[in-house]
Amino acid sequence: MTISSSQPDFEFFLKAERLDAFRALPEYRDLDLEPMVGQLRIRWQKLCQESIQPASASSEEEIPSKLDEIRIEKDGRIFVLNGVIHGLIGGGTSAYRDLIRNTLRDSTEPLLFEAGFNHMYGEKGMNYVSIPDFAVLGFADTCKKGLDAGRILPLLLKDLFLELFSLMQEDAPYHLLEQEQRRGLCGVLPTRIEIEWDRVKPKRFFSFEDYPNIVRRSAFMSAFAEAWCQKNNQSGCRLVMGDFHLTESAYFLQHPDEVPADLRRLADQCTSENPKSQTWKYLRKNILHNSVGGFAGFLGLLPYFLIYLAIRHYIYLYW
């Protein structure tokens, strides 16, 4: 890996094995680790944006017939992974949602859905299991997600309206891009670097990151897939997850020793060879997660409610 300037180029990012590789560049040599990672995100996102042409949904040859996938053979089992840009209801347009469903209909493997995807893509007769990846969040980050949802509720409602009427940009062409490029468009670093950062970053009780626990959820889903296949004597499965998780879960399936021990224990606790027990394990954690997140979401809505009361009081007094 050669260095031609003080700034890493596209290939440098993809070939870098560790964060230390960027210390060889004068631009980052004297920075503390956290500011350095922040600058790397900005640089990587810019490079990914510059490396693609604007996707055109009007050109049929630019729309794939199926989702791209990663296939991993391990210990006699085949794991197939699909990443989706799911939005609030499964995708920004009906055409994109149909693309996902058509891919899954043709699947011969049992389906393992990231939590909530069964409502978006599940159909009658489908053989699927839901993965309670939200169990990784813990109390603090569950509260953060709930607070964020309440705080940005108007934006979520706008996006919901756009998705319902298929007014969002078509996402299908993005599946023609390299998987690392798609992550990079949102400032998510290449897989190995992002995983290393998750391992060494400062541990805080309450995270202000845009994407908390993405890596840990990816690792958990890979451990869940292995545990579920083993307990149910399956020769493999198809994991359907958010696109940020795709390459990370593939990495952890290929490097199982790097899955944290606590996530392996959690995956074992969340899987069962009994379908009814499996459903109950999921529902129990789902109810707890939604109760905590829902209350936090209500707190996030309070500012809007207080503004409404203030305006109403002002109108009552002066109008």
Backbone bond lengths (Angstrom), bond angles and torsions (degrees), N, CA, C in turn:
res aa  C-N    CA-C-N  psi(-1)  N-CA   C-N-CA  omega(-1)  CA-C   N-CA-C  phi
1 M - - - 1.462 - - 1.527 108.34 -
2 T 1.315 116.49 118.32 1.462 121.18 -177.00 1.511 110.74 -100.12
3 I 1.334 114.74 157.97 1.460 121.60 179.53 1.519 107.40 -118.06
4 S 1.318 115.99 116.57 1.465 119.55 -176.56 1.516 112.48 -105.92
5 S 1.332 118.54 -12.07 1.457 121.55 -179.53 1.512 108.50 -156.80
6 S 1.332 115.83 -179.21 1.462 119.21 -179.56 1.519 112.22 -79.22
7 Q 1.327 117.39 -8.95 1.457 121.74 179.58 1.525 110.25 -113.34
8 P 1.338 118.34 134.82 1.466 120.15 178.52 1.525 110.99 -70.08
9 D 1.340 116.83 140.50 1.458 119.98 176.51 1.528 109.89 -94.39
10 F 1.313 116.53 -176.46 1.461 122.81 -175.23 1.526 110.71 -57.81
11 E 1.325 116.82 -48.66 1.456 121.12 -177.66 1.526 111.48 -65.82
12 F 1.326 116.97 -34.58 1.461 120.54 178.61 1.529 110.01 -59.45
13 F 1.326 116.31 -45.60 1.468 120.15 178.99 1.523 111.08 -59.62
14 L 1.331 116.84 -45.35 1.460 120.11 -175.31 1.524 112.16 -68.98
15 K 1.337 117.08 -30.84 1.463 120.49 -177.46 1.519 113.02 -89.06
16 A 1.329 117.05 -16.38 1.464 119.75 -177.88 1.527 110.84 -63.45
17 E 1.319 115.78 127.71 1.465 120.61 179.58 1.527 112.06 -88.15
18 R 1.344 115.35 -30.10 1.456 120.12 -174.82 1.526 109.98 -144.01
19 L 1.313 115.74 163.39 1.459 120.80 176.81 1.526 111.56 -62.39
20 D 1.319 116.42 -29.99 1.468 119.93 -179.39 1.526 112.14 -60.48
21 A 1.327 117.51 -23.60 1.464 120.12 -179.96 1.521 111.24 -60.15
22 F 1.320 116.84 -30.63 1.464 120.26 -178.06 1.532 111.90 -78.60
23 R 1.331 116.90 -14.22 1.464 119.99 177.43 1.526 111.15 -68.29
24 A 1.329 116.85 -18.31 1.465 119.94 178.51 1.523 112.10 -73.15
25 L 1.315 115.99 -12.03 1.467 120.77 179.89 1.529 109.51 -94.01
26 P 1.328 117.94 131.27 1.473 120.98 -178.50 1.527 112.94 -55.32
27 E 1.332 116.91 -32.50 1.464 121.47 -177.31 1.525 112.52 -59.37
28 Y 1.342 116.66 -29.15 1.462 120.23 -172.26 1.530 113.27 -118.75
29 R 1.312 117.11 -0.02 1.460 120.66 -170.67 1.519 113.17 -61.00
30 D 1.311 117.85 -38.88 1.460 120.79 -173.23 1.529 113.92 -103.34
31 L 1.321 117.06 5.59 1.458 120.16 -179.03 1.527 110.87 -82.34
32 D 1.334 116.24 145.90 1.458 119.86 168.49 1.526 108.53 -65.47
33 L 1.321 116.20 160.34 1.464 120.25 -171.41 1.523 113.10 -61.86
34 E 1.342 117.54 -44.96 1.462 119.42 -175.40 1.529 112.13 -66.31
35 P 1.343 120.53 -47.14 1.472 119.54 174.79 1.531 112.46 -61.67
36 M 1.325 116.93 -34.43 1.458 119.54 178.55 1.525 111.01 -62.93
37 V 1.319 116.56 -44.65 1.467 119.76 179.56 1.527 110.22 -63.48
38 G 1.327 117.43 -38.62 1.459 120.32 176.83 1.516 112.21 -59.77
39 Q 1.331 116.57 -42.80 1.465 119.94 178.66 1.519 111.49 -70.27
40 L 1.342 116.77 -35.00 1.463 119.75 177.62 1.521 111.13 -64.11
41 R 1.321 117.19 -38.14 1.465 120.03 177.62 1.531 110.60 -60.31
42 I 1.320 116.03 -46.02 1.467 120.13 -179.55 1.522 110.58 -62.18
43 R 1.333 116.03 -44.75 1.462 120.67 -179.50 1.522 111.57 -64.19
44 W 1.329 117.44 -45.64 1.469 122.12 -178.59 1.526 110.97 -64.80
45 Q 1.323 116.93 -41.97 1.464 120.08 178.55 1.527 110.70 -61.76
46 K 1.314 116.78 -42.97 1.462 120.87 179.42 1.526 110.83 -62.87
47 L 1.325 117.37 -43.01 1.462 121.26 179.56 1.529 111.28 -63.03
48 C 1.328 116.80 -41.01 1.465 120.40 179.69 1.520 111.14 -66.74
49 Q 1.322 116.49 -40.18 1.464 119.80 178.62 1.524 111.03 -65.18
50 E 1.320 116.48 -37.37 1.462 120.29 -179.19 1.526 112.20 -74.95
51 S 1.329 116.75 -19.78 1.460 119.85 -173.45 1.527 113.69 -86.02
52 I 1.333 116.61 -6.43 1.466 119.20 -177.87 1.515 109.85 -121.09
53 Q 1.322 114.57 157.84 1.453 121.62 171.58 1.518 107.63 -93.77
54 P 1.329 118.68 149.12 1.467 119.77 177.63 1.520 111.17 -54.04
55 A 1.337 115.07 128.80 1.464 119.03 -178.61 1.510 110.58 -70.27
56 S 1.310 116.18 137.85 1.458 121.55 179.33 1.514 109.76 -115.51
57 A 1.326 115.46 113.51 1.459 119.78 -178.56 1.518 112.09 -75.72
58 S 1.319 117.85 -9.40 1.460 119.97 -176.56 1.519 112.37 -82.17
59 S 1.332 117.33 -14.22 1.459 121.16 -177.27 1.524 109.88 -96.74
60 E 1.345 117.07 118.60 1.449 120.58 -173.86 1.527 112.03 -62.78
61 E 1.358 116.90 -35.28 1.448 118.36 -178.26 1.514 112.73 -69.57
62 E 1.334 117.76 -11.96 1.460 120.82 178.99 1.520 112.42 -94.67
63 I 1.305 117.61 2.78 1.458 121.18 179.39 1.524 108.59 -112.59
64 P 1.342 118.19 115.12 1.469 120.25 -177.92 1.525 111.58 -68.26
65 S 1.313 115.83 156.38 1.465 120.22 178.11 1.517 111.74 -84.01
66 K 1.352 116.17 -21.89 1.459 121.51 177.73 1.523 109.27 -143.63
67 L 1.314 115.69 163.06 1.461 120.60 175.08 1.523 110.09 -68.12
68 D 1.324 116.12 147.00 1.461 119.58 169.65 1.525 108.38 -69.20
69 E 1.320 116.53 159.85 1.456 119.98 -176.95 1.527 110.15 -146.96
70 I 1.323 114.54 161.37 1.459 122.33 171.63 1.518 107.16 -116.93
71 R 1.340 116.65 129.30 1.462 121.73 178.96 1.525 109.12 -113.28
72 I 1.316 115.34 128.95 1.464 121.24 -178.14 1.526 108.45 -128.95
73 E 1.317 115.95 125.63 1.464 121.25 175.02 1.515 108.72 -103.24
74 K 1.314 115.30 125.31 1.473 119.66 -175.42 1.522 109.52 -149.90
75 D 1.315 115.19 126.55 1.467 122.10 177.76 1.524 111.71 52.48
76 G 1.332 116.37 39.82 1.458 120.67 177.38 1.515 114.56 80.47
77 R 1.320 117.89 2.37 1.461 121.85 178.56 1.531 110.20 -112.69
78 I 1.323 116.11 150.86 1.463 121.38 177.57 1.521 109.18 -114.01
79 F 1.315 115.57 121.65 1.462 122.33 177.86 1.530 107.61 -108.09
80 V 1.316 115.88 125.37 1.464 121.92 177.78 1.524 107.34 -112.03
81 L 1.335 116.96 129.73 1.464 121.10 -176.18 1.516 110.36 -119.68
82 N 1.328 115.91 132.28 1.465 122.99 172.30 1.522 109.38 -120.82
83 G 1.327 117.08 134.34 1.456 122.26 173.10 1.513 109.96 -106.59
84 V 1.329 116.95 137.69 1.465 121.16 -178.47 1.521 110.32 -128.06
85 I 1.326 115.41 148.33 1.469 122.62 175.52 1.531 105.06 -95.42
86 H 1.333 115.99 90.19 1.464 120.04 -159.19 1.520 115.59 -89.30
87 G 1.314 119.71 -20.33 1.461 119.63 -178.91 1.521 111.71 57.67
88 L 1.332 116.03 -144.91 1.467 121.18 -177.74 1.516 113.27 -94.70
89 I 1.338 116.91 -29.75 1.465 119.73 -176.77 1.524 112.21 -124.75
90 G 1.332 116.45 16.93 1.457 118.96 175.35 1.503 115.11 113.75
91 G 1.321 118.08 -4.35 1.458 121.36 179.94 1.513 110.94 153.18
92 G 1.345 115.22 159.02 1.461 119.95 -172.99 1.511 115.22 -75.68
93 T 1.339 117.79 -18.67 1.465 120.88 179.58 1.525 109.18 -138.73
94 S 1.330 115.89 158.75 1.468 119.72 177.65 1.524 110.65 -65.22
95 A 1.332 117.64 -32.70 1.462 120.82 179.29 1.523 111.11 -64.13
96 Y 1.320 116.21 -39.96 1.464 119.64 179.53 1.528 110.57 -69.72
97 R 1.317 117.16 -40.03 1.465 119.68 177.35 1.526 110.56 -63.42
98 D 1.329 117.08 -37.42 1.468 120.49 177.07 1.525 111.03 -66.08
99 L 1.340 116.81 -37.41 1.459 120.83 177.15 1.532 110.37 -58.94
100 I 1.322 116.44 -43.78 1.466 120.69 179.33 1.523 110.44 -65.22
101 R 1.320 116.59 -48.20 1.471 119.93 -177.39 1.524 111.11 -63.95
102 N 1.328 117.55 -38.37 1.462 120.12 178.97 1.523 111.04 -64.40
103 T 1.331 116.25 -38.44 1.467 120.30 176.95 1.524 110.42 -61.96
104 L 1.328 116.03 -43.30 1.461 119.76 -176.25 1.520 112.16 -73.59
105 R 1.328 117.74 -31.85 1.468 120.28 178.60 1.524 111.43 -62.05
106 D 1.306 115.92 -33.02 1.469 120.17 -178.05 1.525 112.83 -84.02
107 S 1.327 116.97 -1.07 1.453 120.53 -177.25 1.522 110.90 -73.83
108 T 1.312 116.42 134.65 1.465 121.43 175.39 1.529 111.49 -97.51
109 E 1.329 116.80 -8.60 1.459 120.66 -179.27 1.528 110.49 -92.41
110 P 1.334 117.39 153.35 1.469 119.67 170.37 1.529 109.53 -58.79
111 L 1.321 116.34 142.96 1.465 121.37 -176.43 1.520 110.31 -97.28
112 L 1.313 115.78 132.13 1.464 122.36 172.18 1.514 107.28 -114.95
113 F 1.339 115.80 111.57 1.458 122.22 -175.96 1.524 111.49 -95.59
114 E 1.329 116.50 137.58 1.459 119.68 163.78 1.525 108.04 -57.24
115 A 1.311 116.79 148.52 1.468 121.34 -175.13 1.526 111.84 -50.21
116 G 1.328 116.24 131.93 1.458 122.35 177.68 1.511 114.14 91.69
117 F 1.328 117.72 -18.50 1.459 119.67 -177.47 1.522 112.18 -70.72
118 N 1.337 117.44 -21.90 1.464 119.57 177.52 1.523 110.49 -61.67
119 H 1.347 117.51 -32.62 1.469 120.37 177.98 1.527 111.35 -74.70
120 M 1.333 116.87 -27.06 1.456 120.65 -178.25 1.526 112.58 -85.19
121 Y 1.342 116.10 -39.82 1.468 119.26 -170.43 1.523 113.88 -125.11
122 G 1.323 117.78 -9.39 1.458 119.66 -179.31 1.517 111.82 -69.05
123 E 1.323 116.25 141.91 1.460 122.13 178.94 1.522 109.41 -134.41
124 K 1.299 115.42 160.65 1.462 120.96 -179.91 1.528 109.58 -58.94
125 G 1.315 115.41 132.47 1.461 120.41 179.76 1.509 114.33 91.49
126 M 1.350 117.37 -10.05 1.461 120.15 178.62 1.526 110.61 -73.57
127 N 1.312 115.56 139.00 1.454 121.95 175.94 1.526 108.46 -95.55
128 Y 1.334 117.04 99.18 1.457 119.28 -175.77 1.527 111.77 -139.12
129 V 1.331 114.10 158.86 1.467 123.43 174.73 1.521 106.86 -131.64
130 S 1.323 117.24 139.98 1.468 121.40 177.68 1.524 110.12 -94.02
131 I 1.336 115.33 136.88 1.466 121.81 -179.90 1.528 108.68 -96.86
132 P 1.316 118.91 121.24 1.477 120.55 -179.69 1.526 111.67 -80.15
133 D 1.333 115.88 64.03 1.475 118.98 -176.26 1.527 112.42 -64.79
134 F 1.342 116.88 -19.69 1.467 120.39 178.35 1.525 111.35 -65.14
135 A 1.337 117.51 -18.04 1.463 120.27 179.67 1.523 111.56 -63.27
136 V 1.335 116.68 -20.60 1.459 121.57 179.98 1.528 111.32 -72.40
137 L 1.327 117.60 -25.73 1.457 121.34 -170.72 1.525 113.28 -63.32
138 G 1.317 116.91 -38.99 1.448 118.68 -174.36 1.521 111.03 78.08
139 F 1.317 115.86 175.59 1.468 121.23 -173.64 1.527 112.07 -64.41
140 A 1.341 116.91 -47.51 1.464 120.21 -172.45 1.523 112.04 -64.89
141 D 1.333 117.17 -47.65 1.455 118.99 -177.32 1.524 112.42 -75.31
142 T 1.335 117.41 -24.90 1.460 119.79 171.70 1.528 109.74 -64.47
143 C 1.341 115.89 -42.34 1.465 119.87 176.23 1.521 110.89 -62.63
144 K 1.332 116.96 -41.66 1.461 119.92 -179.98 1.519 110.98 -60.97
145 K 1.333 116.79 -44.32 1.469 119.43 179.15 1.520 111.07 -62.08
146 G 1.330 116.08 -40.94 1.460 119.34 178.33 1.512 112.30 -65.15
147 L 1.333 116.86 -44.63 1.471 121.13 178.19 1.527 110.92 -61.06
148 D 1.332 116.02 -43.59 1.467 119.64 179.46 1.520 111.33 -62.20
149 A 1.342 116.01 -41.58 1.463 119.52 179.98 1.529 111.05 -62.67
150 G 1.335 116.73 -42.32 1.460 119.61 177.42 1.516 112.36 -66.25
151 R 1.335 115.63 -40.61 1.469 120.92 -176.96 1.527 111.98 -65.33
152 I 1.329 116.92 -38.36 1.475 119.85 -176.15 1.529 111.48 -105.47
153 L 1.334 116.47 23.08 1.467 119.86 -177.95 1.531 113.16 -51.83
154 P 1.339 120.72 -44.33 1.471 119.13 178.86 1.530 112.74 -57.55
155 L 1.338 117.32 -39.19 1.459 120.18 178.20 1.526 111.27 -68.07
156 L 1.329 116.27 -38.36 1.466 119.89 178.06 1.521 110.92 -64.41
157 L 1.331 116.59 -40.31 1.462 119.93 178.61 1.530 111.02 -65.33
158 K 1.333 116.14 -37.09 1.474 119.65 176.37 1.527 110.39 -62.78
159 D 1.348 115.76 -46.48 1.462 119.50 179.67 1.521 111.43 -64.01
160 L 1.320 116.41 -37.55 1.459 120.19 178.15 1.523 110.79 -60.95
161 F 1.324 116.51 -43.96 1.465 120.89 178.33 1.535 110.92 -61.18
162 L 1.331 116.42 -44.99 1.460 120.53 -179.14 1.521 111.57 -64.59
163 E 1.333 116.63 -39.48 1.464 119.47 179.98 1.524 111.62 -70.33
164 L 1.324 116.77 -39.78 1.467 120.06 -179.56 1.522 111.80 -60.22
165 F 1.326 116.53 -35.61 1.462 120.59 -178.03 1.540 111.99 -104.46
166 S 1.335 115.89 18.05 1.466 122.31 175.32 1.520 112.34 52.45
167 L 1.329 116.10 44.43 1.465 121.23 -179.03 1.532 112.21 -100.66
168 M 1.326 117.39 2.72 1.462 121.07 178.93 1.528 109.66 -81.97
169 Q 1.316 115.50 164.32 1.465 120.83 174.35 1.523 109.38 -62.57
170 E 1.333 116.47 141.16 1.457 120.87 179.72 1.531 110.33 -68.17
171 D 1.347 116.31 125.22 1.463 120.88 -176.56 1.522 113.40 -91.84
172 A 1.325 117.94 -15.71 1.467 120.10 -175.71 1.524 113.43 -54.06
173 P 1.354 120.54 -42.91 1.471 119.51 -178.41 1.529 113.71 -59.87
174 Y 1.325 117.36 -24.07 1.456 118.83 -179.75 1.529 112.16 -65.54
175 H 1.331 117.27 -19.76 1.461 120.06 178.33 1.520 112.31 -77.58
176 L 1.315 116.77 -2.18 1.462 120.95 171.75 1.524 111.46 -88.77
177 L 1.326 116.63 -11.56 1.459 121.20 178.26 1.530 110.44 -82.16
178 E 1.333 115.12 161.78 1.457 119.61 171.62 1.531 108.86 -62.68
179 Q 1.319 116.09 144.48 1.464 120.54 -175.04 1.527 112.42 -62.45
180 E 1.336 117.58 -35.86 1.462 119.83 177.81 1.523 111.13 -68.52
181 Q 1.328 116.96 -31.95 1.467 120.83 177.03 1.517 110.74 -63.61
182 R 1.314 116.75 -43.96 1.468 120.37 -178.56 1.522 110.62 -59.97
183 R 1.328 116.91 -43.03 1.466 120.38 176.81 1.519 110.14 -61.14
184 G 1.334 114.50 -44.03 1.453 119.70 -175.13 1.510 113.94 -63.27
185 L 1.324 117.45 -27.58 1.464 120.62 179.67 1.526 111.42 -61.70
186 C 1.324 116.52 -22.25 1.471 121.32 177.51 1.520 112.12 -105.52
187 G 1.335 116.57 11.45 1.462 119.88 177.25 1.510 114.54 81.35
188 V 1.345 117.43 13.01 1.467 120.43 176.77 1.523 107.83 -86.79
189 L 1.313 116.59 126.52 1.457 121.97 -174.17 1.523 111.94 -68.29
190 P 1.352 117.55 161.50 1.463 119.86 174.44 1.532 110.96 -52.02
191 T 1.310 115.20 150.71 1.457 122.12 -166.25 1.525 114.17 -51.59
192 R 1.327 117.26 -52.73 1.469 119.37 -175.44 1.526 111.63 -63.37
193 I 1.332 115.74 -36.85 1.469 119.56 -179.48 1.526 110.53 -71.23
194 E 1.327 117.34 -41.64 1.469 121.10 179.49 1.522 110.89 -63.77
195 I 1.326 116.33 -39.88 1.468 120.09 179.47 1.524 110.53 -66.38
196 E 1.318 116.91 -41.98 1.464 119.25 177.60 1.528 111.07 -63.08
197 W 1.340 116.71 -42.60 1.462 119.83 179.23 1.525 111.20 -61.58
198 D 1.310 117.06 -39.48 1.461 120.05 178.75 1.524 110.74 -62.69
199 R 1.313 115.64 -31.37 1.465 119.95 -178.07 1.529 112.11 -76.62
200 V 1.338 117.49 -34.40 1.473 119.89 -172.26 1.527 113.42 -107.20
201 K 1.322 118.76 -6.43 1.463 120.22 -175.44 1.525 110.84 -67.15
202 P 1.324 118.02 156.24 1.465 121.01 178.41 1.529 111.11 -59.22
203 K 1.307 116.20 133.73 1.464 121.30 -179.58 1.524 109.15 -89.28
204 R 1.317 115.63 121.12 1.467 120.85 -178.73 1.526 109.00 -122.67
205 F 1.326 114.85 146.97 1.464 119.01 179.23 1.519 110.55 -62.67
206 F 1.329 116.55 -38.67 1.464 120.93 -177.81 1.522 107.80 -127.70
207 S 1.316 116.93 113.89 1.460 121.54 -175.03 1.518 111.22 -89.03
208 F 1.333 116.31 139.54 1.458 121.21 175.16 1.530 111.42 -105.11
209 E 1.320 117.27 14.83 1.457 120.76 177.30 1.521 110.21 -67.60
210 D 1.334 115.55 152.75 1.462 119.71 177.08 1.525 111.52 -67.29
211 Y 1.340 115.94 -34.20 1.463 120.25 -175.43 1.528 110.21 -127.08
212 P 1.332 117.80 73.22 1.464 119.26 -177.02 1.520 111.59 -69.50
213 N 1.324 115.66 139.40 1.462 122.28 172.57 1.517 115.12 63.43
214 I 1.322 118.62 20.02 1.463 120.49 176.63 1.530 109.91 -59.11
215 V 1.329 116.70 -48.84 1.470 120.25 -176.99 1.523 110.76 -64.36
216 R 1.307 117.50 -44.52 1.470 119.95 -179.57 1.519 111.20 -64.84
217 R 1.302 117.78 -37.10 1.465 119.69 176.04 1.529 110.82 -66.16
218 S 1.336 116.92 -37.58 1.470 120.40 176.42 1.524 110.60 -61.65
219 A 1.339 115.30 -45.84 1.465 119.74 179.81 1.527 110.86 -63.66
220 F 1.328 116.62 -40.67 1.464 120.18 179.53 1.524 111.35 -63.33
221 M 1.329 117.15 -42.31 1.469 119.33 -178.47 1.523 111.47 -64.85
222 S 1.330 117.37 -36.01 1.462 119.20 177.16 1.527 110.44 -67.97
223 A 1.342 116.93 -41.70 1.466 120.54 178.45 1.530 110.63 -66.01
224 F 1.327 116.75 -38.02 1.464 121.28 177.52 1.530 109.83 -61.17
225 A 1.337 117.38 -45.12 1.468 121.23 -178.81 1.524 110.79 -60.69
226 E 1.328 116.16 -44.38 1.465 119.38 179.31 1.531 111.16 -63.84
227 A 1.323 116.73 -46.14 1.461 120.69 -177.80 1.525 110.70 -65.03
228 W 1.339 117.02 -42.27 1.467 119.99 -178.42 1.524 110.73 -65.75
229 C 1.325 117.47 -43.93 1.472 120.29 179.63 1.528 110.79 -62.74
230 Q 1.329 116.36 -40.29 1.458 119.63 -179.24 1.518 111.71 -66.50
231 K 1.331 116.81 -44.95 1.466 119.97 -177.87 1.525 112.32 -70.32
232 N 1.331 116.69 -27.87 1.464 120.19 -177.24 1.529 112.58 -104.15
233 N 1.351 115.96 10.66 1.462 121.80 176.49 1.527 111.87 53.15
234 Q 1.329 116.15 44.84 1.461 121.85 -179.45 1.535 109.82 -96.97
235 S 1.328 115.17 145.66 1.466 120.49 179.86 1.523 112.14 -83.61
236 G 1.330 116.42 -1.25 1.458 120.47 178.90 1.515 110.70 161.41
237 C 1.320 116.43 -177.79 1.457 121.90 179.53 1.522 109.06 -161.20
238 R 1.315 115.85 169.47 1.467 122.43 174.45 1.526 108.05 -116.03
239 L 1.331 116.66 120.32 1.465 121.38 177.76 1.517 108.89 -95.05
240 V 1.325 116.01 129.92 1.459 122.31 178.21 1.522 107.21 -117.68
241 M 1.332 115.52 117.81 1.463 120.05 -169.94 1.523 110.21 -145.48
242 G 1.333 116.02 168.18 1.446 120.52 173.80 1.518 110.66 -59.17
243 D 1.327 116.99 148.58 1.454 121.11 -170.49 1.526 113.09 -63.60
244 F 1.336 118.78 -28.76 1.462 120.92 177.51 1.532 111.13 -61.05
245 H 1.324 116.81 -30.74 1.467 121.12 -175.47 1.529 113.04 -81.54
246 L 1.310 117.64 -18.40 1.460 121.58 -166.52 1.529 113.15 -53.62
247 T 1.322 117.72 -61.63 1.464 120.21 -175.73 1.526 111.79 -71.25
248 E 1.331 116.65 -27.76 1.466 119.38 179.45 1.529 110.92 -69.98
249 S 1.330 116.93 -45.84 1.468 119.42 178.20 1.526 110.66 -63.50
250 A 1.347 116.30 -37.38 1.468 119.41 176.34 1.525 110.56 -61.89
251 Y 1.331 115.95 -41.22 1.471 120.54 178.91 1.527 110.39 -60.83
252 F 1.326 117.11 -45.44 1.460 119.87 -176.75 1.533 111.69 -70.59
253 L 1.324 117.72 -29.76 1.461 119.16 174.08 1.527 110.47 -66.82
254 Q 1.320 116.73 -33.53 1.463 121.04 178.98 1.525 112.17 -82.51
255 H 1.336 116.71 -21.38 1.477 121.63 -179.76 1.535 108.73 -129.76
256 P 1.325 117.66 66.52 1.476 120.39 -174.63 1.523 113.77 -61.75
257 D 1.329 117.01 -24.35 1.471 119.15 179.55 1.522 112.07 -66.98
258 E 1.337 117.52 -16.43 1.463 120.50 -179.30 1.528 112.97 -90.86
259 V 1.334 117.01 -2.73 1.468 119.84 174.33 1.529 107.92 -74.20
260 P 1.337 118.28 124.12 1.470 120.11 -179.56 1.526 111.90 -55.20
261 A 1.323 115.63 144.19 1.463 120.71 -175.89 1.522 112.37 -60.55
262 D 1.348 117.19 -36.27 1.464 119.10 -178.47 1.532 111.27 -66.19
263 L 1.347 117.11 -30.95 1.460 120.12 178.83 1.529 111.01 -75.51
264 R 1.319 116.96 -32.01 1.460 119.58 175.44 1.527 110.24 -66.08
265 R 1.325 116.12 -41.36 1.473 119.59 177.62 1.517 110.39 -64.21
266 L 1.343 116.68 -41.88 1.456 120.34 179.44 1.525 110.93 -64.02
267 A 1.333 117.38 -41.14 1.469 121.12 178.40 1.522 110.53 -61.92
268 D 1.336 116.14 -39.68 1.465 119.65 178.81 1.522 110.69 -64.85
269 Q 1.351 116.57 -39.55 1.462 120.77 179.50 1.526 112.65 -67.62
270 C 1.349 116.08 -27.90 1.466 120.81 -173.76 1.524 113.38 -93.85
271 T 1.320 117.80 0.42 1.466 120.58 -178.57 1.514 110.24 -117.09
272 S 1.325 114.64 153.64 1.461 120.76 -179.48 1.521 109.21 -154.83
273 E 1.333 115.70 152.63 1.459 120.33 174.53 1.529 111.57 -82.63
274 N 1.336 116.21 -10.07 1.466 121.55 179.65 1.527 109.25 -97.66
275 P 1.347 119.19 117.78 1.476 120.73 -177.32 1.526 113.64 -56.70
276 K 1.326 117.64 -39.43 1.467 120.05 -179.87 1.522 110.68 -67.37
277 S 1.314 116.44 -42.09 1.462 120.02 177.57 1.527 110.45 -65.03
278 Q 1.334 116.38 -38.19 1.463 120.70 178.20 1.518 110.68 -61.10
279 T 1.334 116.76 -44.58 1.462 121.12 178.60 1.524 111.48 -62.94
280 W 1.329 116.63 -41.91 1.462 120.13 -179.08 1.526 111.37 -66.67
281 K 1.324 116.72 -40.37 1.464 120.00 177.64 1.527 110.56 -58.42
282 Y 1.331 115.91 -41.04 1.468 120.25 179.67 1.525 110.91 -68.24
283 L 1.341 116.67 -48.54 1.464 120.56 -175.91 1.526 111.61 -62.46
284 R 1.310 116.83 -38.98 1.473 120.70 -178.51 1.530 110.48 -61.14
285 K 1.312 115.84 -46.49 1.464 119.33 179.80 1.526 110.98 -71.68
286 N 1.326 116.63 -33.88 1.463 120.86 -179.63 1.521 111.54 -66.03
287 I 1.323 116.54 -41.70 1.466 120.84 179.47 1.526 110.49 -63.09
288 L 1.333 116.06 -44.65 1.469 120.20 179.65 1.526 110.39 -63.35
289 H 1.326 116.67 -46.25 1.465 121.56 -179.38 1.524 111.44 -60.23
290 N 1.333 116.83 -47.32 1.465 120.29 -177.68 1.521 112.12 -69.89
291 S 1.324 117.36 -30.74 1.464 119.83 177.97 1.528 110.61 -66.73
292 V 1.333 116.32 -47.14 1.464 120.31 179.72 1.531 110.19 -67.10
293 G 1.335 116.18 -47.52 1.463 119.95 -179.47 1.516 112.66 -64.40
294 G 1.336 116.79 -37.07 1.455 120.51 179.53 1.515 112.46 -65.59
295 F 1.346 116.43 -41.18 1.461 119.60 177.77 1.522 110.79 -65.27
296 A 1.334 116.34 -41.80 1.461 120.10 177.55 1.527 110.63 -63.63
297 G 1.339 116.06 -38.14 1.460 119.60 177.34 1.518 112.26 -62.75
298 F 1.341 116.10 -37.86 1.470 120.32 176.05 1.525 110.56 -61.47
299 L 1.352 116.36 -41.34 1.469 119.56 177.66 1.526 110.63 -64.32
300 G 1.348 116.71 -36.36 1.453 120.13 178.24 1.517 112.55 -65.76
301 L 1.333 116.19 -26.15 1.470 120.67 178.90 1.523 113.00 -81.77
302 L 1.319 118.04 -16.21 1.464 121.51 -174.66 1.535 113.82 -53.93
303 P 1.336 120.06 -42.32 1.473 118.68 179.35 1.526 112.86 -56.57
304 Y 1.352 116.95 -40.50 1.463 119.75 178.43 1.528 110.69 -64.24
305 F 1.337 116.06 -39.78 1.451 120.34 -179.85 1.525 111.01 -66.36
306 L 1.334 116.74 -40.06 1.461 120.74 179.39 1.527 111.18 -67.76
307 I 1.319 116.80 -37.64 1.474 120.09 176.26 1.528 109.99 -63.13
308 Y 1.334 115.52 -42.23 1.468 119.73 177.92 1.526 110.77 -60.27
309 L 1.334 117.35 -44.92 1.466 120.58 -179.95 1.526 111.14 -64.23
310 A 1.338 117.28 -39.05 1.456 120.82 179.61 1.522 110.88 -64.22
311 I 1.344 117.11 -44.43 1.473 120.85 179.19 1.525 110.20 -63.79
312 R 1.322 115.82 -43.05 1.469 119.70 179.87 1.521 110.54 -62.71
313 H 1.339 116.29 -41.87 1.456 120.10 179.47 1.534 110.76 -65.09
314 Y 1.345 117.13 -40.46 1.459 121.04 179.00 1.536 110.25 -62.89
315 I 1.314 116.42 -44.23 1.482 120.00 179.73 1.513 110.30 -62.64
316 Y 1.335 116.63 -41.16 1.446 120.99 -178.53 1.528 110.69 -64.14
317 L 1.337 118.05 -39.70 1.464 121.31 -176.67 1.529 113.56 -77.72
318 Y 1.333 117.17 -38.12 1.458 119.78 -168.74 1.537 115.02 -113.75
319 W 1.294 117.37 -8.96 1.471 119.06 178.64 1.521 110.11 -111.81
